[in-house]
Amino acid sequence: MIKMNPAVAVILVFVGCCSNVVFLELLVRDFPGCGNIVTFAQFAFIALEGFIFETNFGRKKPAIPMSNYVIMVTMFFTVSVINNYALNFNIAMPLHMIFRSGSLIANMILGIIILKKRYTASKYVSIILVSVGICICTIMSAKQVNVEKGTEDESVYAFMWWLLGIAMLTFALLMSARMGIFQETLYKQYGKHSKEALFYNHCLPLPGFLLLSTDIYNHSLLFNQSAPVEVPLIGQAVPVMWLYLLMNVITQYVCIRGVFILTTECASLTVTLVVTLRKFVSLIISILYFRNPFTVWHWVGTGVVFLGTLLYTEVLTNVWTALRSQKPPKKAD
C-alpha cells in the first residue's frame, strides 16, 4: 500500500468536502427534493470504484462476515437517505450541517447506554455545550421558518413540515451513532478494514434504491430540463444539473478518500480535528457564498457547538501542552 503524506490527505478533505457542499447546495436550491438521486449517484460511483480496486472485480473475499455487513449497511443506507431527504423539509443547509455536528452527543449517550462507558467531567461539559449550541441554532431557524411564510395557515404548515425534517435529522443522528458503535465492536473482533467497509456500505444498499426509483426517475427528467451548459473538454452542451451532480459525486469521493487516508496515517484525534474544522469552513462557505440567512444567534450557537467539539476531543488541551513543552528552558544564573 502506497503511503500518502497526511498534509495531502488534509488538502483532499478540505477541497473535496467543501466543494461537495457547494455543488450539493446548487442542486438543492433548484430541486429541494433531489436528495434520493444525489444519494444514489454517490453510492453507485463509490461502489463501482470499490468493486474494481478493493474487491478486484469480486474475486477478493471480505474479511468481515457478510451477515454483519448486512446489518451495518441497513443502518448506513437509512442514515444517508434520511439525511439527504431531510433537505426537502424546509431545512436550511447551514442548520443541516450544524445539526449533524451533534454526532458527539448521540455517540456519547448510546455509548453510556449500550457499552456502559463512563466519561470525564470535561466530556459531559462539552456535550452540554454542543447541545446548547444546536438548540440555539434550531430555535432561531424555527423563528425564520415562521417569519418567511405569509399567511398564518402557510406559516403553521411550513413549521410542521420543518419539525418533521428536524425529527428526521434527529433519528438519523441516533442511527448513525448506533452504527458507529456496531462498527467499533466489529473492528475489535475482526480488525480494521475501513476500505472494505466503505465498499460494502455503498454496494449492498443499491437494490434498496428500487424503492425510490420513481422519485429518482422523475428528478432525472427534471435534470434533463435544466439549462444547458457547454463542457470545455468535450465541446458538448449538457444540462447544468447533471454537471452539478457529477461534480458532487466526484468531490464526495475525494472527501471520503481523504478521510480514509487520514484514518490510516494519523491519530483519531487529528482526524476529528480536521473533520471539525472542515465542517466550520463548509458552514462559512454556505453562509457567505449562497447568502443563507444567519443571525448573530446562529453565530453564537455555531461557536458553542465547535467549542464543545474541541473540548470533547481535548484538542485545546493537547495544543496548550504542546506549546508549553516547546518553551525553551530557563537559563541557570
WORA-V373569 format. One record per pair of residues at least 12 apart in sequence whose C-alpha atoms are under 7 Angstrom apart, sorted by the first residue. I is the first residue (numbers start at 0). GAP is how many residues later the second one is. D is the distance in Angstrom with one decimal. If there is no record, write none. Layout:
[[I & GAP & D] [I & GAP & D]]
This chain:
[[5 & 256 & 6.3] [5 & 259 & 6.4] [8 & 249 & 4.7] [8 & 252 & 6.1] [8 & 253 & 6.0] [9 & 248 & 6.6] [11 & 242 & 6.1] [11 & 243 & 6.1] [11 & 246 & 5.0] [12 & 242 & 4.7] [12 & 245 & 4.9] [12 & 246 & 6.2] [13 & 264 & 5.8] [15 & 235 & 4.5] [15 & 236 & 6.2] [15 & 238 & 5.0] [15 & 239 & 4.4] [16 & 234 & 6.5] [16 & 235 & 6.3] [16 & 238 & 4.9] [17 & 264 & 5.1] [18 & 232 & 6.3] [19 & 228 & 5.1] [19 & 231 & 5.1] [19 & 232 & 5.7] [20 & 261 & 6.6] [22 & 221 & 5.6] [22 & 224 & 6.8] [22 & 225 & 5.3] [23 & 224 & 6.2] [26 & 214 & 6.6] [26 & 217 & 6.7] [31 & 55 & 6.3] [31 & 56 & 5.0] [32 & 52 & 6.6] [32 & 55 & 4.9] [33 & 185 & 6.4] [34 & 49 & 4.6] [34 & 50 & 4.9] [35 & 45 & 6.5] [35 & 48 & 7.0] [35 & 49 & 6.6] [35 & 180 & 6.2] [36 & 179 & 4.9] [37 & 207 & 6.8] [38 & 41 & 7.0] [38 & 42 & 6.5] [39 & 169 & 6.9] [40 & 208 & 6.6] [41 & 207 & 5.1] [42 & 159 & 4.9] [42 & 160 & 6.9] [45 & 153 & 6.8] [45 & 156 & 6.5] [45 & 207 & 6.8] [46 & 152 & 5.5] [46 & 155 & 5.3] [46 & 156 & 4.7] [49 & 149 & 5.0] [53 & 142 & 6.7] [63 & 126 & 6.3] [68 & 131 & 6.9] [71 & 107 & 6.4] [72 & 128 & 5.0] [72 & 131 & 6.7] [72 & 132 & 6.4] [74 & 100 & 6.6] [74 & 104 & 6.2] [75 & 125 & 6.6] [76 & 128 & 6.1] [78 & 93 & 4.9] [78 & 96 & 6.6] [78 & 97 & 6.2] [81 & 86 & 6.4] [81 & 90 & 6.4] [82 & 86 & 6.1] [82 & 89 & 6.5] [85 & 79 & 5.1] [85 & 82 & 6.3] [85 & 83 & 6.7] [88 & 72 & 5.6] [88 & 73 & 5.3] [88 & 75 & 7.0] [88 & 76 & 5.0] [89 & 71 & 6.9] [89 & 72 & 5.2] [90 & 71 & 6.4] [90 & 74 & 6.5] [93 & 189 & 5.8] [93 & 192 & 6.6] [94 & 42 & 6.9] [96 & 186 & 6.9] [97 & 36 & 6.7] [97 & 204 & 6.9] [98 & 35 & 6.2] [99 & 73 & 6.8] [101 & 28 & 6.4] [102 & 70 & 6.0] [102 & 74 & 6.7] [104 & 22 & 5.7] [105 & 67 & 6.5] [105 & 68 & 5.4] [105 & 71 & 5.6] [106 & 70 & 4.8] [109 & 68 & 6.8] [122 & 189 & 5.2] [125 & 182 & 4.2] [125 & 183 & 6.5] [125 & 185 & 5.6] [125 & 186 & 5.3] [126 & 181 & 6.4] [128 & 175 & 5.8] [128 & 176 & 6.2] [128 & 179 & 5.0] [129 & 174 & 6.3] [129 & 175 & 4.3] [129 & 178 & 5.1] [129 & 179 & 6.8] [132 & 168 & 3.9] [132 & 169 & 6.0] [132 & 171 & 5.0] [132 & 172 & 4.9] [133 & 167 & 6.2] [133 & 171 & 6.6] [135 & 161 & 6.9] [135 & 162 & 6.9] [135 & 165 & 5.3] [136 & 160 & 7.0] [136 & 161 & 5.1] [136 & 164 & 5.5] [139 & 158 & 6.9] [144 & 13 & 6.7] [144 & 14 & 6.2] [145 & 13 & 6.3] [222 & 16 & 6.7] [222 & 18 & 5.4] [222 & 19 & 6.3] [223 & 15 & 5.8] [224 & 14 & 6.9] [225 & 13 & 5.3] [225 & 14 & 6.1] [225 & 15 & 6.2] [226 & 12 & 5.5] [226 & 13 & 5.8] [227 & 12 & 5.5] [268 & 44 & 6.4]]
